[in-house]
Amino acid sequence: MLTEHTIEVRVRYQETDAQGRVHHANYITYFELARTEMLRAGGFNYKRMEEEGLLLVVRDVQVRYHLPAEFDDVLEVSVKAVKAKGARIDLAYEIRRAGELVVEGSTLLACITRDGKPTRIPAVLRLD
């Protein structure tokens, strides 16, 4: 698995609130976009894993807001794998606009079977 990855996201109008700023919940979507693209860039087929009965679910998410982002801003969303062992993957995120920190956060993913039982993450995703 890649341990770091960055994508660009341009803020769409529908992602903003009445004040013209990115609605707070959309930052979690940006985290997911970066995470999914990191897996893809590392050659991991998330869809195939799900077809084989394993799911990665968000167990915990934390978000810290520093600056607002607005419609049409170009954001750099970076994700870094901090730990990937057992049944969990810990990831850290930073969202920047022109180098300025807008948001930082983290997610804890749990690997489960289709019936909801925790299971080890696939070997290709482990950081040992």
Secondary structure, 3 states (H helix, E strand, C coil): CCCEEEEEEECCHHHECCCCEECCCHHHHHHHHHHHHHHHHCCCCHHHHHHCCEEEEEEEEEEEECCCCECCCEEEEEEEEEEEECCEEEEEEEEEECCEEEEEEEEEEEEEECCCCECCCCHHHCEC
